């Protein structure tokens, strides 16, 4: 395919996030001259159906990366560390979905509804936050602007698709075996069985650290995006047997008093947020309802009975869409809108 618009590369095009990015580029009518999918050596040459056309995956190489205007990358930190600078040297702007660049001082960490102005300061690479961070800061931004935030206590309930397709396949396979009477199915993606279980470990423990990498990401990235190093944050990240959709119980201590009613009003008017909050009628956000949607769903908004300046709320989002692919495409749209891309 070729036409007016931008030449866009998608790195990790055969993965869960990469394939979602490809679908969103078409659904959101991004101005494209060409889409170039990149995949691993073993997937090079694989054909991907994309709308009315078929795209052929390419392996990363010096010749293959030339002539692109924009690259949306989700192929892992090691690949990004090597190839993102090469794409930039070749003239592209990279929106990176891995953890490789997020905490670099010179790389903006951007959520479209929260800190879009940060994108203007890019030097070729813009980082996409971790999925659990992403959905939380979208819900926090209107509360921060209204009343300030002093402390957060967060517990996440993260879907297995955040780990990748292999983890999804493992959950489904384990579930079938357990239902058939096998209480000890093989484990690979996680240290323990995930089917009918909950693991208080999302991400690895680094040497000498009693927090997981996911918990450290949530803490550090939230402060960077909100530009508030003073916010005290406690995080516990849990992996649960859900295919798609991260859930979070968030306790927010504000600087100024903020009522649950006012918080609902602010969230209802916030971009990218849908309030689902009628617990008496059993209406509250659930992963099954968030799957396939781009908005962050917020409900169970209530006063913390132990702290007159704190609210509790329940935040749910599709981790593959808003938690990863949608925000990457929104950043791309932002770059076009603000003329921060130069079409080749």
C-alpha positions in Angstrom: 0.0 0.0 0.0 1.1 3.6 -0.6 -0.5 7.0 -0.5 -0.5 10.4 1.1 0.6 10.5 4.7 3.4 8.9 6.8 5.5 5.8 6.5 5.0 4.0 9.8 6.9 1.0 11.1 5.4 -1.3 13.7 8.0 -3.3 15.6 6.7 -6.5 17.2 3.9 -6.6 14.7 3.0 -10.2 15.4 2.7 -9.8 19.2 -0.5 -9.0 21.1 0.3 -5.2 21.4 1.8 -4.9 17.9 -1.3 -6.5 16.3 -3.5 -4.3 18.3 -1.6 -1.2 17.1 -2.0 -2.3 13.5 -5.8 -2.6 14.0 -6.0 0.8 15.7 -4.0 2.6 12.9 -6.8 1.5 10.5 -9.7 2.0 12.9 -8.6 5.6 13.8 -7.9 6.5 10.2 -4.3 7.5 10.9 -2.8 9.3 7.8 -0.7 6.6 6.3 1.4 6.4 3.2 2.6 2.9 4.1 2.7 0.5 7.1 5.8 -1.6 7.5 5.5 -4.5 10.0 8.7 -5.7 11.7 9.0 -9.0 13.5 11.7 -11.5 14.6 13.9 -13.3 12.1 11.7 -16.4 12.5 8.6 -14.4 11.6 10.2 -12.5 8.7 8.1 -13.1 5.5 5.0 -13.9 7.5 1.9 -12.3 6.0 -0.6 -10.3 8.1 -4.1 -9.4 6.9 -4.6 -5.7 7.4 -7.9 -4.4 6.1 -8.2 -5.1 2.4 -4.4 -5.6 2.1 -1.8 -8.1 3.1 1.4 -6.9 4.9 4.6 -8.9 4.9 6.7 -8.8 8.0 10.3 -7.7 7.7 13.3 -8.5 9.9 15.1 -5.6 11.5 18.1 -4.5 9.4 19.9 -1.3 8.4 18.4 -1.2 4.9 14.9 -2.2 6.1 14.6 0.7 8.6 15.4 3.5 6.2 12.8 6.0 5.0 10.3 5.8 7.9 8.7 8.8 9.5 7.4 7.1 12.7 8.0 3.8 14.5 5.7 2.3 17.1 7.7 -0.3 18.9 6.7 -3.1 21.3 9.2 -5.8 20.8 10.9 -5.9 24.2 13.5 -3.8 26.0 16.6 -5.4 24.5 15.4 -4.9 21.0 14.4 -1.4 21.7 17.7 -0.5 23.4 19.5 -1.6 20.2 17.1 -0.4 17.5 15.3 2.7 18.7 18.4 4.8 18.4 19.1 3.4 14.9 15.6 4.3 13.8 16.1 7.8 15.1 19.5 8.1 13.3 17.6 7.0 10.1 15.2 9.9 10.5 12.2 8.4 12.4 10.5 9.4 15.6 10.0 6.3 17.9 7.1 5.8 20.3 8.4 3.0 22.4 6.1 0.7 24.5 8.9 -1.1 26.4 10.4 -0.2 29.8 13.8 0.5 28.2 13.5 4.3 27.9 10.7 5.3 30.3 12.9 6.6 33.2 15.6 8.3 31.0 15.6 12.0 31.9 15.9 13.0 28.2 13.0 10.8 27.1 9.4 12.1 27.7 7.0 9.6 29.2 3.6 10.6 27.8 0.0 9.7 28.4 -2.2 11.5 25.8 -4.9 12.8 28.3 -2.4 13.6 31.1 0.8 15.3 29.9 0.6 15.8 26.1 2.8 18.9 26.2 5.8 16.7 27.3 5.9 15.2 23.8 7.2 18.4 22.3 10.5 17.9 24.2 11.4 14.6 22.5 14.8 14.0 21.0 13.6 11.2 18.7 12.2 8.8 21.3 8.9 9.1 23.3 8.1 6.4 25.9 4.8 4.8 26.5 4.2 4.0 30.2 3.5 0.6 31.8 -0.1 -0.5 31.4 -1.0 -0.4 35.1 0.5 3.1 35.4 -1.3 4.3 32.3 -4.8 3.6 33.4 -4.2 4.9 36.9 -2.8 8.3 35.9 -5.7 8.9 33.5 -8.0 8.6 36.5 -5.7 10.6 38.9 -5.1 13.6 36.7 -8.5 15.4 37.3 -8.2 14.8 41.0 -4.6 16.1 41.1 -5.6 19.3 39.3 -8.5 19.9 41.6 -7.1 19.0 45.0 -3.5 17.9 44.8 -2.3 14.4 45.7 -0.1 13.6 48.7 -0.2 9.8 48.9 -1.4 6.7 46.9 -1.9 3.1 48.0 -2.4 0.9 45.0 -3.2 -2.8 44.6 -3.3 -4.1 41.1 -5.1 -7.2 39.7 -3.3 -7.7 36.4 -4.4 -9.8 33.4 -2.1 -12.4 32.0 -2.1 -10.8 28.5 0.2 -8.2 30.1 2.8 -10.9 30.0 2.2 -12.0 26.4 0.4 -14.6 24.3 2.3 -17.5 25.9 0.8 -16.5 29.3 -2.7 -16.4 27.8 -2.2 -19.8 26.3 -0.9 -21.1 29.6 -3.8 -19.9 31.5 -6.3 -21.5 29.1 -4.4 -24.8 29.0 -4.0 -24.9 32.8 -7.7 -24.2 33.3 -8.7 -27.1 31.1 -6.3 -29.5 32.9 -7.4 -28.4 36.3 -11.1 -28.8 35.4 -10.2 -32.3 34.1 -8.7 -33.1 37.6 -5.0 -32.3 37.2 -4.1 -30.1 40.2 -0.5 -29.7 39.1 -0.4 -28.6 35.4 2.9 -27.5 33.9 4.1 -23.9 34.7 6.3 -21.7 32.5 5.2 -18.1 32.3 4.9 -17.7 36.1 6.6 -19.3 39.1 3.3 -21.0 40.1 0.0 -22.1 38.5 -2.1 -19.1 37.4 -5.3 -20.9 36.7 -7.8 -20.5 39.6 -5.1 -18.7 41.6 -3.7 -15.2 42.4 0.0 -14.5 42.4 1.3 -11.6 44.6 4.1 -11.2 42.1 3.8 -9.3 38.8 7.2 -8.9 37.4 10.5 -10.1 38.8 12.3 -9.3 42.0 15.6 -7.7 41.5 18.5 -8.6 43.8 18.1 -6.9 47.1 14.7 -5.4 46.4 11.5 -6.6 48.1 9.4 -4.9 45.5 8.8 -6.3 42.0 9.7 -4.6 38.8 6.0 -3.9 38.1 5.7 -2.2 41.5 8.8 -0.1 40.9 7.5 0.9 37.5 4.2 2.0 39.0 5.9 4.2 41.6 8.6 5.8 39.4 6.5 6.3 36.3 3.5 7.8 38.1 5.8 10.4 39.7 7.4 11.2 36.4 4.2 11.5 34.4 2.4 13.7 37.0 5.7 15.6 37.6 5.3 15.1 41.3 8.2 13.5 43.0 6.7 14.3 46.4 3.8 11.9 46.0 4.2 9.0 48.4 3.2 5.7 46.7 2.7 2.2 48.1 2.1 -0.5 45.4 1.3 -4.2 45.4 1.0 -5.8 42.0 -0.9 -9.1 41.7 -1.3 -11.4 38.7 -4.8 -12.9 38.4 -6.4 -15.4 36.0 -8.1 -12.9 33.7 -7.2 -12.8 30.0 -7.7 -9.1 29.3 -8.2 -6.1 31.6 -6.2 -4.8 34.5 -8.1 -3.8 37.7 -6.7 -1.5 40.4 -7.9 -0.6 43.9 -6.6 2.9 44.4 -6.6 4.9 47.7 -6.0 8.6 47.0 -5.0 11.0 49.8 -5.5 14.5 48.5 -3.9 17.7 49.7 -7.3 19.6 49.9 -10.6 18.1 50.9 -12.4 16.4 48.0 -15.8 14.8 48.3 -16.8 11.6 46.4 -19.5 13.5 44.7 -17.1 16.1 43.3 -14.6 13.4 42.3 -17.4 11.7 40.3 -18.1 15.0 38.5 -14.5 15.6 37.7 -14.0 12.1 36.4 -17.2 12.1 34.4 -15.9 15.2 32.5 -12.3 13.9 32.1 -11.0 12.9 28.7 -10.6 9.1 28.3 -12.6 8.2 31.4 -16.0 6.6 31.8 -17.6 6.5 35.3 -19.5 3.3 36.1 -20.5 3.8 39.7 -23.9 2.5 41.0 -22.9 -0.3 43.3 -26.4 -0.8 44.7 -27.4 -1.8 41.2 -24.2 -3.9 40.9 -22.8 -1.5 38.4 -19.1 -1.0 38.7 -16.1 -1.5 36.3 -15.1 -5.0 35.4 -12.4 -6.4 33.1 -14.9 -8.2 31.0 -16.6 -4.9 30.2 -13.3 -3.0 29.6 -12.0 -5.5 27.1 -12.1 -3.9 23.6 -12.6 -0.4 24.9 -10.2 2.5 24.9 -11.6 4.4 27.9 -10.5 3.9 31.5 -13.5 2.8 33.6 -13.7 4.2 37.2 -16.2 3.3 40.0 -16.7 2.4 43.7 -15.7 6.0 44.4 -16.1 6.5 48.2 -14.7 8.1 51.2 -11.9 6.3 53.1 -13.5 5.9 56.5 -10.1 6.2 58.2 -9.0 9.3 56.5 -11.2 12.4 55.8 -8.8 13.5 53.0 -8.7 10.2 51.2 -10.9 8.5 48.6 -11.1 4.9 47.4 -11.8 4.0 43.8 -11.7 1.0 41.5 -10.0 1.6 38.1 -10.2 -0.9 35.2 -8.9 -0.7 31.6 -8.0 -2.9 28.6 -4.3 -3.4 29.1 -3.7 -4.1 25.5 -5.5 -1.1 24.2 -5.4 2.0 26.5 -2.7 0.3 28.5 -0.4 0.0 25.5 -1.5 0.2 21.9 -4.1 3.0 22.1 -1.9 5.4 23.9 0.9 4.7 21.4 -1.4 5.6 18.5 -2.7 8.6 20.4 0.9 9.9 20.8 1.3 9.4 17.1 -1.8 11.4 16.5 -0.5 14.1 18.8 2.8 14.3 16.9 0.8 14.8 13.7 -1.6 17.4 15.2 1.3 19.4 16.7 3.5 19.1 13.5 6.2 17.2 15.4 6.6 14.7 12.5 8.1 15.5 9.1 6.7 13.3 6.4 9.4 11.8 4.2 
